[in-house]
Amino acid sequence: MSALLAPAAAALAARHPRLTPRISEAEAADCFDLLFNGDADLAVVEAQPDEPPRDRARFDQRPLLDDPFDLLVPASHRLAARERVELAEAADEPWIVPGAPCTCRTHVLSACGAAGFTPPVAHDAVNWEATIALVAHGLGVALVPRLARVPETAPVVRLACADEPRRKILTVTRPGGRTHPAVAAALAELERLVPAPIAG
């Protein structure tokens, strides 16, 4: 989510010079702990498809955007000339999936399961740069979120999925935290950046 958080933090610092934004990258469960312990005021997390809703009395969670996943294939791949594919068309390919405990791993495996297959995992990668490099070298295919930046020079093709797998991105605060001026300013910058904010 660096494509969202880094520009939001930069815009916040530019618009509010007296604020000093600090980003701490962490898995979703750790973000909730940071909020609960008072070590963070705002978290931006992926909702997990296999988790029940968090206790609403402890956290104020609201949707920020839905981020679609695209199928990433090598430029020489048999599907590369297509604009849109069914995920099941890549069922027999070697797959590169986010390594545990990356939050996106559950999303990728759930999307493949919903398409009727379990991906044959050839490689695990903990960041999108590694995933893109593995795909570029012909070592497999992968699902990558639309927010993940793919360099234009990378010999890969990004294909929309007819299945429309997506992850839901949430903003999370402690109850009442959204009214704090610094948090409200940070939320405003995030909402300016998202392509399609959704009502909470």
Secondary structure, DSSP 4 states (H G I P E B T S, - for coil): -HHHHHHHHHHHHHH-TT---------HHHHHHHHHTTS-S-EEEEPPTTSPPP-TTT-EEEEEEEEEEEEEEETTSTTTT-SEE-GGGGTTS-EEEEPTT-HHHHHHHHHHHHTT----EEEEESSHHHHHHHHHTTS-BEEEETTS---TTSSEEEEEETT--EEEEEEEESTTGGGSHHHHHHHHHHHHH-SS----
